[in-house]
Amino acid sequence: MNGPDRPRAGIWELYRMGGLRPALRSVFEPQTAQQMAFIRSMIKDQRREAAYSMRLKELNAVVFDLETTGYYPEQGDEIIAIGAVSVNGTEIDEQEPFYTLIDPERSVPPEVQAITGITDEMTQHAPKRMVGLRAFLEFADSKVLIAHGMRHDKRFLNRALWTTSRTGLPHRTLDTMMIAALLYPEEAPYTLEPLLQRHGIAVHGRHHALQDALMAAKLWCAMSREMMDRGLETLGDVYEELNG
């Protein structure tokens, strides 16, 4: 049931779900309550998914990248763009990528504007954080999430999910930096461009979230083939090697 006849949760129920501030917001902003409930429902479903037995040659994954106002979400830095592509095994779906700007509700530092090309004017007309997160989670679905430098991106996603929905990212994740350290132990520090060049992947559009995600996806596919050649058949095999 939708529209004005749909019953709304009481403020104390919303408080128990997510805290006082989101509850108060929800009383006056029904859309906010619906977005928060949707995100929490998606994440609850995601936690039921098991991925260890997934074979790399059949692995459904989403490779993504964030652009942010800085490096420290705990100090107020925010996501300003998310780019992502789906990968099935070693095949990239370039026809239906994901990209969104996000309004950080703060100024984008000049140095970040210079690197990313994302200006205050662009973000002021972009979707709010919760709307952007919901769209990304819908795109990611229950797939494994892959990023180059996952620790950085995961910190921002977890912070954004906690402040909007009092929950965290439940997806299985992989970091192509960590996989590079596994495959090429003598080639630190495993930054993106040298790894792309190592595999003959053209470098272009750096620091645009979608272009970086696409390049990272090509890198993932190349390294996935190498891991399978080394006898790593499943996601569980990869986790064991990374933790070994």
Backbone bond lengths (Angstrom), bond angles and torsions (degrees), N, CA, C in turn:
res aa  C-N    CA-C-N  psi(-1)  N-CA   C-N-CA  omega(-1)  CA-C   N-CA-C  phi
1 M - - - 1.461 - - 1.518 108.91 -
2 N 1.321 118.28 132.36 1.444 123.40 -179.31 1.520 110.16 -122.52
3 G 1.342 115.90 175.53 1.455 120.78 173.55 1.513 112.33 81.65
4 P 1.331 116.97 -164.28 1.466 121.28 -171.97 1.511 113.44 -68.36
5 D 1.373 118.76 -18.70 1.460 119.72 -178.74 1.520 112.98 -81.99
6 R 1.345 116.44 -9.84 1.461 118.78 -178.59 1.521 110.27 -73.01
7 P 1.351 118.94 129.07 1.460 119.81 -179.47 1.518 111.08 -67.89
8 R 1.322 116.37 142.49 1.449 121.73 178.99 1.520 110.37 -103.23
9 A 1.370 114.64 143.94 1.455 119.01 178.49 1.525 109.57 -65.77
10 G 1.331 116.50 146.08 1.447 120.85 177.01 1.510 111.49 -72.43
11 I 1.324 115.49 162.61 1.459 119.27 -175.04 1.526 112.03 -63.52
12 W 1.362 117.87 -35.24 1.468 118.60 -177.70 1.524 111.49 -72.32
13 E 1.330 116.82 -32.72 1.466 119.11 174.33 1.528 110.33 -65.20
14 L 1.336 116.27 -42.91 1.459 120.39 178.00 1.530 110.69 -65.19
15 Y 1.336 115.91 -36.17 1.460 119.46 177.23 1.528 110.97 -61.18
16 R 1.356 115.80 -44.82 1.469 119.16 179.18 1.523 110.99 -63.75
17 M 1.328 117.83 -32.92 1.461 121.68 -179.43 1.519 112.00 -70.74
18 G 1.328 116.89 -41.63 1.458 116.19 -169.26 1.503 117.56 -145.03
19 G 1.317 120.07 2.29 1.452 120.38 -179.37 1.520 111.90 104.91
20 L 1.332 115.52 168.86 1.460 120.79 -172.03 1.516 113.16 -68.27
21 R 1.332 117.43 -46.14 1.460 119.00 -175.70 1.529 112.16 -62.31
22 P 1.361 119.31 -49.53 1.466 117.76 176.35 1.519 112.72 -61.66
23 A 1.338 116.61 -33.24 1.469 119.16 179.68 1.520 110.82 -64.89
24 L 1.338 116.59 -45.91 1.459 119.89 178.88 1.520 111.17 -63.43
25 R 1.345 116.51 -41.25 1.459 119.85 176.75 1.511 110.64 -59.24
26 S 1.344 115.54 -39.93 1.457 120.02 -174.87 1.515 112.36 -67.57
27 V 1.333 117.33 -31.16 1.460 120.16 179.34 1.517 110.23 -62.05
28 F 1.332 115.80 -38.64 1.457 120.08 -176.07 1.519 113.27 -97.65
29 E 1.343 117.46 -14.03 1.450 121.76 -178.21 1.524 109.28 -130.06
30 P 1.320 118.93 83.77 1.461 121.15 -178.79 1.516 113.11 -55.05
31 Q 1.335 117.98 -34.80 1.456 119.94 179.86 1.513 111.07 -62.39
32 T 1.346 116.84 -38.06 1.451 120.48 178.55 1.516 110.79 -62.48
33 A 1.319 117.68 -43.29 1.461 121.66 178.69 1.517 110.54 -61.86
34 Q 1.314 117.29 -41.58 1.464 120.64 -179.69 1.515 111.11 -66.51
35 Q 1.332 116.59 -41.39 1.467 119.88 178.28 1.524 110.25 -62.44
36 M 1.335 116.88 -45.04 1.455 120.89 -178.61 1.521 110.64 -63.13
37 A 1.320 116.85 -44.45 1.463 120.54 179.76 1.519 111.20 -63.57
38 F 1.328 116.93 -38.91 1.452 120.62 179.96 1.526 110.61 -64.27
39 I 1.328 117.32 -46.16 1.461 120.94 -179.28 1.527 110.53 -62.17
40 R 1.328 116.84 -43.94 1.458 119.80 -179.88 1.527 110.81 -64.49
41 S 1.328 117.94 -37.59 1.457 121.46 178.00 1.520 111.27 -65.24
42 M 1.326 117.05 -43.02 1.458 120.98 178.77 1.524 111.03 -61.40
43 I 1.329 116.11 -42.38 1.453 119.97 -177.39 1.520 110.88 -70.10
44 K 1.333 117.55 -35.43 1.458 120.55 176.01 1.521 110.47 -61.36
45 D 1.333 116.84 -43.64 1.459 120.42 177.88 1.515 111.12 -65.44
46 Q 1.319 117.38 -38.06 1.456 121.82 -177.67 1.523 111.52 -61.59
47 R 1.335 117.23 -35.45 1.462 120.24 -176.97 1.527 112.50 -66.15
48 R 1.324 117.24 -15.08 1.459 119.61 179.56 1.522 112.43 -81.88
49 E 1.342 116.59 -12.58 1.455 120.13 -173.77 1.530 110.10 -80.13
50 A 1.351 116.26 133.85 1.456 122.23 173.90 1.516 107.86 -105.49
51 A 1.343 116.83 137.96 1.460 119.27 -174.64 1.524 113.78 -126.90
52 Y 1.319 118.34 -9.79 1.458 120.03 -173.30 1.524 113.14 -56.96
53 S 1.331 116.82 -35.76 1.462 119.92 -175.11 1.526 113.02 -85.35
54 M 1.340 118.04 -1.32 1.454 120.25 -179.63 1.531 110.49 -64.54
55 R 1.333 116.75 130.35 1.455 121.83 177.75 1.532 109.56 -80.16
56 L 1.331 115.62 137.77 1.458 119.35 -177.01 1.525 112.00 -58.43
57 K 1.324 117.20 -36.52 1.466 118.85 -177.28 1.525 112.34 -70.49
58 E 1.345 116.83 -10.90 1.460 121.16 178.93 1.523 112.25 -122.29
59 L 1.325 116.89 7.70 1.466 121.02 -171.75 1.520 111.55 -67.82
60 N 1.325 116.04 124.72 1.458 121.81 172.37 1.526 108.02 -90.01
61 A 1.314 115.79 118.97 1.459 120.40 -175.87 1.522 109.78 -138.93
62 V 1.321 114.62 162.95 1.466 121.79 171.90 1.522 107.12 -123.58
63 V 1.323 115.57 121.81 1.458 121.15 176.16 1.531 106.95 -97.93
64 F 1.327 116.65 127.38 1.459 119.45 -172.99 1.523 111.24 -135.36
65 D 1.328 114.33 167.56 1.456 121.29 176.37 1.526 108.23 -148.01
66 L 1.318 116.08 146.86 1.461 122.23 176.60 1.517 109.99 -114.57
67 E 1.315 115.74 147.68 1.457 121.24 162.06 1.525 106.67 -111.12
68 T 1.320 116.46 139.97 1.465 120.76 -173.91 1.530 110.32 -136.45
69 T 1.329 115.39 166.96 1.467 119.81 -179.31 1.526 112.15 -77.30
70 G 1.324 117.09 -11.20 1.461 121.67 -179.09 1.523 109.27 -178.70
71 Y 1.319 116.05 -157.68 1.464 120.60 -174.38 1.527 114.49 -108.28
72 Y 1.325 117.61 -4.59 1.464 119.26 -167.69 1.531 111.78 -127.08
73 P 1.336 117.96 89.55 1.469 119.58 179.85 1.518 112.88 -61.41
74 E 1.328 116.67 -31.81 1.463 119.87 -179.97 1.529 111.70 -69.53
75 Q 1.324 117.59 -13.91 1.465 121.49 177.66 1.528 112.05 -106.50
76 G 1.331 116.23 13.03 1.450 119.94 173.95 1.512 116.54 104.60
77 D 1.335 117.86 -1.97 1.461 118.39 175.78 1.521 109.64 -68.89
78 E 1.337 115.46 149.18 1.463 121.20 -172.09 1.527 111.56 -132.48
79 I 1.323 114.97 159.21 1.464 121.73 173.45 1.527 108.75 -73.54
80 I 1.344 115.91 136.74 1.462 119.41 175.88 1.532 112.06 -119.74
81 A 1.321 118.01 -11.56 1.472 120.01 177.43 1.518 109.38 -160.37
82 I 1.333 116.07 145.38 1.458 122.91 173.56 1.520 107.65 -130.18
83 G 1.338 116.29 129.23 1.458 121.90 173.72 1.514 109.18 -125.49
84 A 1.330 117.47 144.64 1.461 120.09 -176.97 1.524 110.83 -157.48
85 V 1.339 114.81 152.67 1.460 121.30 172.85 1.531 108.51 -136.64
86 S 1.317 115.83 150.27 1.462 121.32 176.73 1.521 110.16 -88.22
87 V 1.331 115.40 145.06 1.458 122.17 177.32 1.517 108.47 -130.38
88 N 1.319 116.45 131.94 1.466 121.88 174.74 1.512 107.30 -117.62
89 G 1.342 116.04 107.81 1.457 119.50 -173.52 1.511 109.45 66.26
90 T 1.328 116.21 -113.96 1.470 120.67 176.62 1.529 110.89 -117.22
91 E 1.329 116.37 23.48 1.458 121.54 178.03 1.529 109.99 -110.40
92 I 1.319 116.53 126.85 1.460 122.19 -178.78 1.522 109.79 -97.74
93 D 1.319 116.16 131.97 1.459 121.08 175.26 1.529 108.28 -89.30
94 E 1.332 116.14 94.04 1.461 120.42 -179.07 1.522 112.03 -86.88
95 Q 1.327 116.92 -7.43 1.459 120.07 -176.06 1.525 112.62 -80.75
96 E 1.329 117.00 -26.97 1.461 120.24 -178.23 1.532 109.98 -129.77
97 P 1.325 117.21 69.70 1.466 120.30 177.82 1.523 110.84 -79.02
98 F 1.321 114.85 175.63 1.470 121.24 175.94 1.516 108.53 -122.60
99 Y 1.331 115.76 134.89 1.457 119.82 174.05 1.518 109.55 -153.60
100 T 1.310 115.58 134.86 1.464 120.15 172.91 1.514 109.76 -149.54
101 L 1.322 115.64 141.88 1.452 121.37 163.58 1.519 107.66 -81.44
102 I 1.327 116.65 158.59 1.463 121.79 177.56 1.524 108.66 -135.12
103 D 1.312 115.83 136.03 1.458 121.48 176.80 1.533 109.03 -74.97
104 P 1.339 118.76 113.80 1.477 120.09 -179.06 1.520 112.90 -81.11
105 E 1.330 116.31 -4.37 1.469 122.26 -177.31 1.529 111.46 55.56
106 R 1.297 115.00 34.24 1.454 123.54 173.53 1.525 106.89 -159.34
107 S 1.320 116.56 167.85 1.456 120.38 -179.29 1.536 110.77 -73.27
108 V 1.321 115.74 142.84 1.462 121.03 173.31 1.526 107.70 -83.82
109 P 1.328 118.98 122.65 1.468 120.15 -177.94 1.529 111.88 -56.67
110 P 1.332 117.18 145.04 1.473 120.66 -178.21 1.522 113.25 -53.99
111 E 1.345 117.57 -38.55 1.454 119.64 -178.63 1.528 111.54 -67.62
112 V 1.328 116.72 -32.79 1.465 120.50 176.92 1.527 109.99 -72.82
113 Q 1.318 116.67 -39.55 1.467 119.84 175.49 1.525 110.41 -59.08
114 A 1.332 116.49 -40.56 1.465 120.36 -178.39 1.530 111.22 -66.90
115 I 1.330 117.70 -38.42 1.460 121.41 -177.63 1.519 111.74 -76.55
116 T 1.331 117.01 -43.00 1.464 121.12 -171.71 1.526 113.76 -96.43
117 G 1.328 116.59 -21.85 1.463 119.75 -173.53 1.517 113.39 78.48
118 I 1.332 117.10 5.93 1.469 121.68 -179.23 1.529 108.81 -93.57
119 T 1.319 115.75 118.61 1.462 121.11 -175.34 1.530 111.23 -103.13
120 D 1.322 114.86 167.52 1.466 120.17 176.10 1.524 110.95 -59.38
121 E 1.313 116.74 -39.79 1.463 119.53 -179.88 1.517 111.52 -61.57
122 M 1.332 116.57 -38.42 1.463 120.39 179.68 1.530 111.10 -67.43
123 T 1.326 117.23 -44.03 1.465 119.29 -176.70 1.524 112.05 -73.17
124 Q 1.328 117.73 -29.64 1.465 120.13 179.63 1.517 112.40 -64.63
125 H 1.315 116.98 -22.66 1.460 121.65 178.69 1.522 111.55 -104.35
126 A 1.334 117.03 10.12 1.465 122.00 -177.73 1.524 110.73 -90.77
127 P 1.353 117.68 165.33 1.465 120.49 176.27 1.531 111.70 -61.10
128 K 1.329 115.61 150.96 1.460 120.45 174.06 1.524 109.57 -67.73
129 R 1.341 114.59 163.24 1.462 120.91 -174.05 1.522 112.70 -54.68
130 M 1.336 117.79 -47.50 1.453 120.35 -176.72 1.522 111.86 -64.01
131 V 1.323 116.36 -38.44 1.464 120.55 179.41 1.528 110.07 -65.83
132 G 1.341 116.21 -43.61 1.460 120.22 178.73 1.513 112.26 -64.27
133 L 1.343 116.76 -41.83 1.466 120.61 178.35 1.524 111.24 -62.71
134 R 1.328 116.04 -43.47 1.460 119.19 179.64 1.524 110.38 -60.45
135 A 1.322 117.54 -44.13 1.457 120.70 -179.55 1.532 110.62 -62.32
136 F 1.335 116.59 -41.17 1.466 119.80 179.33 1.526 111.06 -66.12
137 L 1.325 117.66 -43.93 1.460 120.68 179.57 1.520 111.70 -64.33
138 E 1.316 117.58 -35.41 1.463 120.51 175.46 1.527 110.04 -63.86
139 F 1.331 116.94 -41.01 1.457 121.02 178.88 1.530 110.59 -66.98
140 A 1.334 116.57 -43.63 1.465 120.94 -177.38 1.515 112.35 -69.98
141 D 1.329 117.27 -32.99 1.457 122.37 179.76 1.534 109.09 53.75
142 S 1.326 118.17 -131.17 1.467 120.99 -178.01 1.522 111.89 -103.70
143 K 1.330 116.71 18.69 1.462 120.32 -175.63 1.529 111.86 -77.86
144 V 1.324 115.32 159.05 1.458 121.13 173.51 1.527 108.04 -67.72
145 L 1.323 116.72 138.73 1.466 121.83 178.49 1.524 109.91 -100.47
146 I 1.326 115.64 133.01 1.458 122.37 -178.17 1.526 108.41 -126.92
147 A 1.323 116.46 137.52 1.468 120.85 176.71 1.516 108.83 -149.98
148 H 1.317 116.49 158.92 1.462 121.47 173.46 1.528 107.08 -94.10
149 G 1.323 115.58 109.09 1.464 120.20 -171.77 1.513 110.35 85.98
150 M 1.329 116.30 48.64 1.470 122.53 -174.73 1.524 112.08 -56.59
151 R 1.311 118.00 -34.24 1.474 119.83 -176.28 1.525 110.64 -56.46
152 H 1.326 116.37 -45.11 1.466 121.25 179.47 1.525 110.67 -62.06
153 D 1.333 116.42 -51.09 1.460 120.35 -176.14 1.525 111.62 -66.43
154 K 1.331 116.53 -38.20 1.460 119.75 -178.71 1.525 111.40 -66.76
155 R 1.326 117.11 -36.43 1.465 120.22 176.73 1.520 110.62 -59.23
156 F 1.333 116.35 -43.98 1.457 119.93 -179.38 1.521 111.77 -68.60
157 L 1.326 117.21 -42.29 1.461 119.49 179.81 1.524 111.11 -65.49
158 N 1.331 116.76 -42.91 1.460 119.45 179.59 1.527 111.30 -64.11
159 R 1.315 116.32 -40.46 1.466 119.67 178.88 1.530 110.55 -64.17
160 A 1.332 115.95 -44.30 1.461 119.67 -179.30 1.519 111.25 -65.97
161 L 1.331 117.47 -40.83 1.458 120.32 178.94 1.524 111.30 -67.29
162 W 1.328 116.50 -36.83 1.465 118.61 -179.62 1.525 111.19 -68.44
163 T 1.320 117.01 -42.85 1.468 119.23 -176.99 1.529 111.80 -72.84
164 T 1.325 117.85 -25.66 1.464 119.31 -179.97 1.517 112.72 -94.60
165 S 1.343 117.67 -34.31 1.464 119.60 -170.07 1.524 114.22 -136.13
166 R 1.327 117.56 5.50 1.464 122.26 179.54 1.531 111.85 52.86
167 T 1.325 115.08 46.77 1.454 120.85 177.66 1.517 107.82 -148.29
168 G 1.324 116.93 174.48 1.456 121.39 -179.96 1.520 111.19 -126.59
169 L 1.308 115.36 171.90 1.461 121.11 -178.42 1.528 109.74 -73.44
170 P 1.345 118.54 121.78 1.463 120.07 -175.66 1.522 113.70 -96.65
171 H 1.312 118.55 -7.54 1.457 121.55 -171.23 1.530 112.34 -66.13
172 R 1.335 115.29 150.73 1.449 120.31 164.68 1.521 107.38 -65.85
173 T 1.328 117.31 140.83 1.460 120.47 -177.24 1.527 110.38 -131.09
174 L 1.319 114.53 155.03 1.463 122.41 173.02 1.523 108.18 -137.59
175 D 1.326 115.10 145.88 1.456 121.79 -179.34 1.531 108.04 -116.01
176 T 1.331 117.43 118.66 1.460 119.42 -179.54 1.535 111.95 -66.07
177 M 1.331 118.56 -21.54 1.462 120.44 173.29 1.523 110.82 -65.69
178 M 1.333 116.29 -42.78 1.464 120.62 179.63 1.525 110.89 -68.09
179 I 1.317 116.38 -37.20 1.469 119.49 178.45 1.526 110.14 -67.58
180 A 1.346 116.47 -38.38 1.463 119.83 175.82 1.525 110.82 -61.01
181 A 1.334 117.23 -40.35 1.460 120.55 178.09 1.523 110.88 -63.50
182 L 1.336 116.91 -33.47 1.459 121.43 177.60 1.529 111.11 -70.28
183 L 1.327 116.00 -43.61 1.463 119.92 -174.81 1.524 112.98 -82.03
184 Y 1.338 116.75 -34.47 1.466 120.40 -174.49 1.528 109.71 -128.92
185 P 1.318 117.46 69.79 1.474 120.84 -171.97 1.527 114.46 -61.74
186 E 1.327 118.70 -16.77 1.464 120.58 -178.07 1.527 112.85 -98.21
187 E 1.333 117.95 7.35 1.463 119.59 -171.42 1.531 113.80 -116.59
188 A 1.324 117.66 30.40 1.470 120.88 176.20 1.519 109.20 -57.74
189 P 1.367 118.27 152.76 1.465 129.11 16.80 1.523 114.97 -98.39
190 Y 1.322 119.49 10.93 1.468 122.73 171.81 1.525 113.81 65.87
191 T 1.320 116.03 37.05 1.461 119.27 173.19 1.528 109.08 -73.62
192 L 1.332 116.13 162.75 1.459 120.49 -168.15 1.527 113.51 -65.03
193 E 1.320 117.86 -49.59 1.463 119.02 -170.94 1.530 113.78 -62.05
194 P 1.349 120.57 -45.48 1.462 118.55 176.93 1.537 113.01 -60.97
195 L 1.316 117.37 -34.64 1.464 120.04 178.52 1.528 110.60 -69.04
196 L 1.323 116.81 -38.97 1.457 119.93 176.04 1.525 110.15 -62.19
197 Q 1.321 116.41 -45.44 1.457 120.51 -179.96 1.517 111.16 -63.94
198 R 1.313 116.82 -36.73 1.469 121.13 178.42 1.515 111.44 -57.84
199 H 1.340 115.45 -35.25 1.466 120.50 -177.12 1.523 113.05 -99.98
200 G 1.317 116.83 8.86 1.452 119.76 177.88 1.517 113.69 69.37
201 I 1.323 116.79 29.08 1.472 121.98 179.63 1.517 108.85 -95.71
202 A 1.323 116.63 124.39 1.466 121.19 -177.75 1.525 110.91 -61.70
203 V 1.315 116.18 137.33 1.469 122.40 179.11 1.520 108.53 -102.39
204 H 1.324 115.92 117.14 1.461 119.57 176.58 1.527 109.03 -156.89
205 G 1.317 115.54 152.18 1.462 120.38 177.89 1.510 114.27 68.32
206 R 1.351 116.84 30.45 1.467 118.94 -178.95 1.531 111.08 -59.53
207 H 1.333 113.95 144.52 1.466 124.36 179.16 1.531 112.49 69.30
208 H 1.327 115.16 20.61 1.470 120.54 162.13 1.521 104.53 -107.27
209 A 1.331 117.05 123.85 1.464 120.68 -169.05 1.526 112.61 -54.81
210 L 1.327 118.06 -41.52 1.460 119.63 -178.21 1.521 111.66 -71.47
211 Q 1.327 117.53 -41.85 1.467 119.83 179.25 1.521 111.12 -65.66
212 D 1.329 117.26 -40.54 1.468 120.36 177.12 1.527 110.67 -64.22
213 A 1.339 116.83 -39.72 1.462 120.07 178.21 1.527 110.70 -63.40
214 L 1.322 116.96 -41.32 1.460 120.49 -179.81 1.526 111.20 -65.51
215 M 1.330 117.12 -42.80 1.467 119.77 177.60 1.530 111.03 -65.05
216 A 1.329 116.98 -40.59 1.465 120.09 177.36 1.521 111.19 -64.69
217 A 1.332 117.52 -34.22 1.464 121.06 177.44 1.524 110.61 -65.60
218 K 1.328 117.35 -41.46 1.466 120.49 177.33 1.527 110.40 -64.11
219 L 1.334 115.79 -38.54 1.465 119.77 176.88 1.525 110.26 -64.69
220 W 1.328 117.00 -45.34 1.463 120.77 177.75 1.528 111.17 -56.16
221 C 1.315 117.56 -46.06 1.462 120.90 -178.22 1.526 110.70 -61.77
222 A 1.327 116.78 -42.47 1.463 120.24 179.01 1.526 110.84 -63.40
223 M 1.325 117.08 -44.35 1.461 120.09 -178.55 1.520 110.92 -72.67
224 S 1.330 117.31 -31.40 1.464 120.18 177.00 1.525 110.47 -61.97
225 R 1.329 116.57 -41.08 1.469 119.84 176.97 1.523 110.23 -62.26
226 E 1.325 117.05 -41.66 1.466 120.44 178.84 1.524 111.23 -63.25
227 M 1.325 116.91 -41.36 1.466 119.44 179.77 1.525 110.68 -64.54
228 M 1.324 117.13 -41.64 1.467 119.12 178.09 1.519 110.90 -64.27
229 D 1.344 117.54 -36.80 1.464 120.85 176.49 1.525 111.51 -62.79
230 R 1.345 116.12 -26.93 1.466 120.83 179.67 1.530 112.16 -89.73
231 G 1.324 116.48 4.46 1.464 119.96 176.21 1.508 115.08 93.17
232 L 1.324 117.71 8.63 1.463 120.11 176.18 1.526 107.69 -88.43
233 E 1.306 116.83 105.84 1.462 121.13 -170.53 1.531 113.66 -96.55
234 T 1.326 116.89 -31.34 1.459 119.96 -173.65 1.529 111.32 -122.75
235 L 1.318 115.37 168.14 1.456 120.66 175.79 1.528 109.98 -61.80
236 G 1.325 116.40 -38.47 1.461 120.31 176.99 1.519 112.24 -60.04
237 D 1.344 117.21 -39.60 1.468 120.65 176.73 1.529 110.61 -59.58
238 V 1.332 116.18 -41.94 1.464 120.23 -179.09 1.524 110.43 -65.37
239 Y 1.340 117.21 -45.04 1.459 119.96 179.60 1.533 110.96 -61.11
240 E 1.311 116.58 -40.41 1.471 119.64 179.62 1.505 111.46 -62.80
241 E 1.341 116.79 -42.06 1.466 120.05 178.48 1.529 110.98 -65.98
242 L 1.329 117.01 -41.48 1.450 119.76 -179.81 1.526 112.06 -65.84
243 N 1.324 116.76 -31.64 1.466 121.48 -178.58 1.514 112.90 -92.06
244 G 1.321 117.11 -4.19 1.457 121.15 -174.64 1.527 112.95 -75.58
